[in-house]
Amino acid sequence: MMATREQIDAARRHIEELRDYHVNDVTALIRLVDDGALKGASGDRLAAELRAWDRGFRDRFTRALSLLDSLQPSDQGTAGVPR
């Protein structure tokens, strides 16, 4: 079954919403640590891990959106319905 344009667009919106939610949460955590919520070597390690996690998630979202761009939507309004 091929995805319709509407299904692809809905998936794109959902991925973008998850990406935005993630960016806000991780950025807030990084700011807390950078502002001194956890000091010393532990705070430095946590900040580095959070930044790596952030890069990893951003990469996954970018790849997911690229995959959607590569899909060829079915030209049917409803998949499986004969023309």
C-alpha atoms as a printed R data frame, in Angstrom:
   type eleno elety resid chain resno       x      y       z
1  ATOM     1    CA   MET     A     1   0.000  0.000   0.000
2  ATOM     2    CA   MET     A     2   1.386  3.373  -0.967
3  ATOM     3    CA   ALA     A     3   0.909  6.421   1.203
4  ATOM     4    CA   THR     A     4  -1.262  9.245   0.004
5  ATOM     5    CA   ARG     A     5  -0.060 12.851  -0.053
6  ATOM     6    CA   GLU     A     6  -2.319 13.518   2.945
7  ATOM     7    CA   GLN     A     7  -0.725 10.684   4.932
8  ATOM     8    CA   ILE     A     8   2.770 11.875   4.064
9  ATOM     9    CA   ASP     A     9   1.887 15.450   5.044
10 ATOM    10    CA   ALA     A    10   0.378 14.243   8.336
11 ATOM    11    CA   ALA     A    11   3.544 12.245   9.092
12 ATOM    12    CA   ARG     A    12   5.667 15.316   8.300
13 ATOM    13    CA   ARG     A    13   3.624 17.487  10.692
14 ATOM    14    CA   HIS     A    14   3.920 14.875  13.442
15 ATOM    15    CA   ILE     A    15   7.697 14.532  13.012
16 ATOM    16    CA   GLU     A    16   8.082 18.318  13.032
17 ATOM    17    CA   GLU     A    17   5.995 18.558  16.225
18 ATOM    18    CA   LEU     A    18   8.153 15.910  17.916
19 ATOM    19    CA   ARG     A    19  11.310 17.688  16.747
20 ATOM    20    CA   ASP     A    20  10.121 21.025  18.126
21 ATOM    21    CA   TYR     A    21   9.101 19.450  21.434
22 ATOM    22    CA   HIS     A    22  12.482 17.735  21.712
23 ATOM    23    CA   VAL     A    23  14.433 20.895  20.890
24 ATOM    24    CA   ASN     A    24  12.643 22.866  23.578
25 ATOM    25    CA   ASP     A    25  13.082 20.209  26.284
26 ATOM    26    CA   VAL     A    26  16.721 19.398  25.615
27 ATOM    27    CA   THR     A    27  17.640 23.055  25.212
28 ATOM    28    CA   ALA     A    28  16.054 23.768  28.608
29 ATOM    29    CA   LEU     A    29  18.066 20.955  30.203
30 ATOM    30    CA   ILE     A    30  21.301 22.164  28.643
31 ATOM    31    CA   ARG     A    31  20.630 25.696  29.900
32 ATOM    32    CA   LEU     A    32  19.972 24.422  33.436
33 ATOM    33    CA   VAL     A    33  23.280 22.591  33.513
34 ATOM    34    CA   ASP     A    34  25.167 25.453  31.862
35 ATOM    35    CA   ASP     A    35  23.686 27.906  34.376
36 ATOM    36    CA   GLY     A    36  25.157 25.921  37.256
37 ATOM    37    CA   ALA     A    37  22.425 23.471  38.270
38 ATOM    38    CA   LEU     A    38  25.133 20.810  38.406
39 ATOM    39    CA   LYS     A    39  28.681 21.993  38.883
40 ATOM    40    CA   GLY     A    40  32.068 20.459  38.336
41 ATOM    41    CA   ALA     A    41  33.092 17.481  36.260
42 ATOM    42    CA   SER     A    42  29.665 15.837  36.601
43 ATOM    43    CA   GLY     A    43  27.957 18.914  35.208
44 ATOM    44    CA   ASP     A    44  30.446 19.123  32.358
45 ATOM    45    CA   ARG     A    45  29.905 15.457  31.456
46 ATOM    46    CA   LEU     A    46  26.137 15.829  31.619
47 ATOM    47    CA   ALA     A    47  26.223 18.932  29.417
48 ATOM    48    CA   ALA     A    48  28.397 17.110  26.864
49 ATOM    49    CA   GLU     A    49  26.071 14.099  26.878
50 ATOM    50    CA   LEU     A    50  23.006 16.303  26.475
51 ATOM    51    CA   ARG     A    51  24.591 18.064  23.500
52 ATOM    52    CA   ALA     A    52  25.461 14.714  21.902
53 ATOM    53    CA   TRP     A    53  21.920 13.495  22.534
54 ATOM    54    CA   ASP     A    54  20.577 16.680  20.976
55 ATOM    55    CA   ARG     A    55  22.742 16.217  17.860
56 ATOM    56    CA   GLY     A    56  21.651 12.582  17.577
57 ATOM    57    CA   PHE     A    57  17.964 13.399  17.789
58 ATOM    58    CA   ARG     A    58  18.267 16.272  15.336
59 ATOM    59    CA   ASP     A    59  19.995 13.923  12.902
60 ATOM    60    CA   ARG     A    60  17.214 11.354  13.282
61 ATOM    61    CA   PHE     A    61  14.513 13.953  12.663
62 ATOM    62    CA   THR     A    62  16.376 15.256   9.612
63 ATOM    63    CA   ARG     A    63  16.718 11.729   8.236
64 ATOM    64    CA   ALA     A    64  13.049 10.958   8.871
65 ATOM    65    CA   LEU     A    65  11.990 14.113   7.022
66 ATOM    66    CA   SER     A    66  14.363 13.276   4.156
67 ATOM    67    CA   LEU     A    67  12.809  9.833   3.914
68 ATOM    68    CA   LEU     A    68   9.379 11.413   3.609
69 ATOM    69    CA   ASP     A    69  10.713 13.645   0.836
70 ATOM    70    CA   SER     A    70  11.806 10.561  -1.085
71 ATOM    71    CA   LEU     A    71   8.348  8.939  -1.005
72 ATOM    72    CA   GLN     A    72   6.213  8.974  -4.091
73 ATOM    73    CA   PRO     A    73   2.605  9.404  -2.961
74 ATOM    74    CA   SER     A    74  -0.126  7.359  -4.550
75 ATOM    75    CA   ASP     A    75  -2.256  9.389  -6.889
76 ATOM    76    CA   GLN     A    76  -5.407  7.952  -5.366
77 ATOM    77    CA   GLY     A    77  -7.372  9.803  -2.726
78 ATOM    78    CA   THR     A    78  -7.896  6.563  -0.821
79 ATOM    79    CA   ALA     A    79  -5.371  3.766  -1.097
80 ATOM    80    CA   GLY     A    80  -6.796  0.537  -2.493
81 ATOM    81    CA   VAL     A    81  -9.852  2.084  -4.157
82 ATOM    82    CA   PRO     A    82  -9.908  1.366  -7.903
83 ATOM    83    CA   ARG     A    83 -10.175  4.296 -10.256
